[in-house]
């Protein structure tokens, strides 16, 4: 094992340890989160941690097999975050905007 391989192995091990520590802290925040928005953010960070773990696995095994999986997970995490944010924005919006009822067209455009 060369010096560069040893350094590579140590850095990958440190990255995996940090990912696991972040996952443990994420579970604590998920458990203690007082609001639905906190839990939604935890789910988004969970997707990011899974992608980071797959990236570490891809670097460790030197296999490009994991890259399309990481791309799909990133897309799903992004769309999930946007959907949750949109749901919360629609839920918190007042039913009558400026003293009038909101129309279907206004709901679609928002």
ZADO-1210 file (C-alpha; in nm, 4 decimals, padded with zeros to 6 digits):
<atoms>
<atom x="00.0000" y="00.0000" z="00.0000" code="UNK" pos="1"/>
<atom x="00.1507" y="00.3312" z="-00.1060" code="UNK" pos="2"/>
<atom x="00.1369" y="00.6511" z="00.0917" code="UNK" pos="3"/>
<atom x="-00.1286" y="00.7962" z="-00.1383" code="UNK" pos="4"/>
<atom x="-00.3509" y="00.4897" z="-00.1016" code="UNK" pos="5"/>
<atom x="-00.3113" y="00.5093" z="00.2750" code="UNK" pos="6"/>
<atom x="-00.4053" y="00.8798" z="00.2775" code="UNK" pos="7"/>
<atom x="-00.7023" y="00.8029" z="00.0517" code="UNK" pos="8"/>
<atom x="-00.8199" y="00.5286" z="00.2870" code="UNK" pos="9"/>
<atom x="-00.7848" y="00.7517" z="00.5956" code="UNK" pos="10"/>
<atom x="-00.9741" y="01.0409" z="00.4345" code="UNK" pos="11"/>
<atom x="-01.2553" y="00.8128" z="00.3165" code="UNK" pos="12"/>
<atom x="-01.2838" y="00.6620" z="00.6630" code="UNK" pos="13"/>
<atom x="-01.2991" y="01.0104" z="00.8158" code="UNK" pos="14"/>
<atom x="-01.5698" y="01.1095" z="00.5652" code="UNK" pos="15"/>
<atom x="-01.7809" y="00.8058" z="00.6518" code="UNK" pos="16"/>
<atom x="-01.7420" y="00.8745" z="01.0252" code="UNK" pos="17"/>
<atom x="-01.8572" y="01.2351" z="00.9728" code="UNK" pos="18"/>
<atom x="-02.1546" y="01.1169" z="00.7670" code="UNK" pos="19"/>
<atom x="-02.2543" y="00.8745" z="01.0424" code="UNK" pos="20"/>
<atom x="-02.2151" y="01.1450" z="01.3086" code="UNK" pos="21"/>
<atom x="-02.4293" y="01.3813" z="01.1022" code="UNK" pos="22"/>
<atom x="-02.6901" y="01.1067" z="01.0667" code="UNK" pos="23"/>
<atom x="-02.7000" y="01.0551" z="01.4426" code="UNK" pos="24"/>
<atom x="-02.7416" y="01.4285" z="01.5043" code="UNK" pos="25"/>
<atom x="-03.0081" y="01.4356" z="01.2353" code="UNK" pos="26"/>
<atom x="-03.2067" y="01.1666" z="01.4145" code="UNK" pos="27"/>
<atom x="-03.1888" y="01.3693" z="01.7350" code="UNK" pos="28"/>
<atom x="-03.3166" y="01.6777" z="01.5526" code="UNK" pos="29"/>
<atom x="-03.5895" y="01.4743" z="01.3863" code="UNK" pos="30"/>
<atom x="-03.7021" y="01.3451" z="01.7247" code="UNK" pos="31"/>
<atom x="-03.6906" y="01.6851" z="01.8983" code="UNK" pos="32"/>
<atom x="-03.8106" y="01.9007" z="01.6071" code="UNK" pos="33"/>
<atom x="-04.1026" y="02.1079" z="01.7326" code="UNK" pos="34"/>
<atom x="-04.2561" y="02.1846" z="01.3954" code="UNK" pos="35"/>
<atom x="-04.3411" y="02.0095" z="01.0730" code="UNK" pos="36"/>
<atom x="-04.0962" y="02.2325" z="00.8864" code="UNK" pos="37"/>
<atom x="-03.8085" y="02.1104" z="01.1060" code="UNK" pos="38"/>
<atom x="-03.8956" y="01.7517" z="01.0234" code="UNK" pos="39"/>
<atom x="-03.9235" y="01.8331" z="00.6520" code="UNK" pos="40"/>
<atom x="-03.5772" y="01.9866" z="00.6567" code="UNK" pos="41"/>
<atom x="-03.4500" y="01.6743" z="00.8333" code="UNK" pos="42"/>
<atom x="-03.5868" y="01.4609" z="00.5519" code="UNK" pos="43"/>
<atom x="-03.4082" y="01.6813" z="00.2989" code="UNK" pos="44"/>
<atom x="-03.0821" y="01.6512" z="00.4900" code="UNK" pos="45"/>
<atom x="-03.1362" y="01.2749" z="00.5116" code="UNK" pos="46"/>
<atom x="-03.1445" y="01.2602" z="00.1325" code="UNK" pos="47"/>
<atom x="-02.8218" y="01.4619" z="00.1207" code="UNK" pos="48"/>
<atom x="-02.6553" y="01.2264" z="00.3699" code="UNK" pos="49"/>
<atom x="-02.7605" y="00.9220" z="00.1695" code="UNK" pos="50"/>
<atom x="-02.6139" y="01.0803" z="-00.1421" code="UNK" pos="51"/>
<atom x="-02.2918" y="01.1594" z="00.0466" code="UNK" pos="52"/>
<atom x="-02.2732" y="00.8010" z="00.1717" code="UNK" pos="53"/>
<atom x="-02.3177" y="00.6691" z="-00.1800" code="UNK" pos="54"/>
<atom x="-02.0454" y="00.9071" z="-00.2969" code="UNK" pos="55"/>
<atom x="-01.8109" y="00.7736" z="-00.0303" code="UNK" pos="56"/>
<atom x="-01.8968" y="00.4172" z="-00.1336" code="UNK" pos="57"/>
<atom x="-01.8305" y="00.5037" z="-00.4982" code="UNK" pos="58"/>
<atom x="-01.4954" y="00.6552" z="-00.4065" code="UNK" pos="59"/>
<atom x="-01.4043" y="00.3563" z="-00.1895" code="UNK" pos="60"/>
<atom x="-01.4940" y="00.0955" z="-00.4496" code="UNK" pos="61"/>
<atom x="-01.3912" y="00.3132" z="-00.7456" code="UNK" pos="62"/>
<atom x="-01.7074" y="00.2089" z="-00.9287" code="UNK" pos="63"/>
<atom x="-01.9105" y="00.4596" z="-01.1334" code="UNK" pos="64"/>
<atom x="-02.2246" y="00.2505" z="-01.0785" code="UNK" pos="65"/>
<atom x="-02.3458" y="00.4762" z="-00.7949" code="UNK" pos="66"/>
<atom x="-02.3454" y="00.8068" z="-00.9850" code="UNK" pos="67"/>
<atom x="-02.6813" y="00.7662" z="-01.1641" code="UNK" pos="68"/>
<atom x="-02.8380" y="00.6546" z="-00.8358" code="UNK" pos="69"/>
<atom x="-02.7003" y="00.9648" z="-00.6670" code="UNK" pos="70"/>
<atom x="-02.8420" y="01.1833" z="-00.9432" code="UNK" pos="71"/>
<atom x="-03.1898" y="01.0325" z="-00.9124" code="UNK" pos="72"/>
<atom x="-03.1842" y="01.0677" z="-00.5333" code="UNK" pos="73"/>
<atom x="-03.0781" y="01.4313" z="-00.5636" code="UNK" pos="74"/>
<atom x="-03.3667" y="01.4980" z="-00.8008" code="UNK" pos="75"/>
<atom x="-03.6160" y="01.3253" z="-00.5715" code="UNK" pos="76"/>
<atom x="-03.4858" y="01.5121" z="-00.2689" code="UNK" pos="77"/>
<atom x="-03.5166" y="01.8446" z="-00.4481" code="UNK" pos="78"/>
<atom x="-03.8687" y="01.7811" z="-00.5718" code="UNK" pos="79"/>
<atom x="-03.9721" y="01.6562" z="-00.2289" code="UNK" pos="80"/>
<atom x="-03.8407" y="01.9728" z="-00.0650" code="UNK" pos="81"/>
<atom x="-04.0189" y="02.1922" z="-00.3177" code="UNK" pos="82"/>
<atom x="-04.3433" y="01.9994" z="-00.2662" code="UNK" pos="83"/>
<atom x="-04.3237" y="02.0332" z="00.1118" code="UNK" pos="84"/>
<atom x="-04.2427" y="02.4047" z="00.0876" code="UNK" pos="85"/>
<atom x="-04.5350" y="02.4575" z="-00.1497" code="UNK" pos="86"/>
<atom x="-04.7687" y="02.2662" z="00.0799" code="UNK" pos="87"/>
<atom x="-04.6636" y="02.4742" z="00.3798" code="UNK" pos="88"/>
<atom x="-04.6968" y="02.7995" z="00.1817" code="UNK" pos="89"/>
<atom x="-05.0477" y="02.7102" z="00.0645" code="UNK" pos="90"/>
<atom x="-05.1493" y="02.5906" z="00.4091" code="UNK" pos="91"/>
<atom x="-05.0335" y="02.9100" z="00.5810" code="UNK" pos="92"/>
<atom x="-05.1851" y="03.1465" z="00.3228" code="UNK" pos="93"/>
<atom x="-05.5069" y="03.3112" z="00.4386" code="UNK" pos="94"/>
<atom x="-05.8214" y="03.1867" z="00.2674" code="UNK" pos="95"/>
<atom x="-05.9494" y="03.5320" z="00.1830" code="UNK" pos="96"/>
<atom x="-05.6789" y="03.7467" z="00.0261" code="UNK" pos="97"/>
<atom x="-05.7467" y="04.1177" z="00.0880" code="UNK" pos="98"/>
<atom x="-06.1096" y="04.0669" z="00.1800" code="UNK" pos="99"/>
<atom x="-06.2051" y="03.8535" z="-00.1210" code="UNK" pos="100"/>
<atom x="-06.2140" y="03.4842" z="-00.1924" code="UNK" pos="101"/>
<atom x="-05.9148" y="03.3358" z="-00.3705" code="UNK" pos="102"/>
<atom x="-06.0046" y="03.1958" z="-00.7092" code="UNK" pos="103"/>
<atom x="-05.8873" y="02.8730" z="-00.8655" code="UNK" pos="104"/>
<atom x="-05.6762" y="03.0678" z="-01.1164" code="UNK" pos="105"/>
<atom x="-05.4952" y="03.2464" z="-00.8335" code="UNK" pos="106"/>
<atom x="-05.4254" y="02.9149" z="-00.6636" code="UNK" pos="107"/>
<atom x="-05.2786" y="02.7719" z="-00.9852" code="UNK" pos="108"/>
<atom x="-05.0608" y="03.0742" z="-01.0502" code="UNK" pos="109"/>
<atom x="-04.9126" y="03.0773" z="-00.6992" code="UNK" pos="110"/>
</atoms>
